[in-house]
């Protein structure tokens, strides 16, 4: 990963868990499936810390598919 690049983290949210995958913003990048995390603030904070540690110069963009219930704020990292 190059300095100041972007990491897109995809979230498939469910009531008790969230499936997580990510991909780097560069040509030829392959998506990485991280698996499931619990759907709570503590688990998401741990996920953010892990990604920031692995990609310290990257900007993290969290994305998910909004459903019929609309938008749900998962985590404010600032």
C-alpha positions, 0 to 999 in steps of 0.5 A: 500500500502506498502512502496516503492511499485509501482503504475501502472497508465493506460492511454487511450488517446484521443484527448480531454480527457484521461481515467485513471485507476490504480492498486497497485503492490501487490497480490490481488490488484483491479484496480481503475477507476478514470474516465476522465481527460482533455488531457493537461499538467495541468490536468496531473500534477494535476493527478500526485499530487493527486496520489503522495499525496495518495501514497507518498512512491510509484513509479508511472509508467504511461503506455498506449497502443501505437497506429498507431501514435506511442509514445506520451510523456504525462508528465515529472514528474521530 
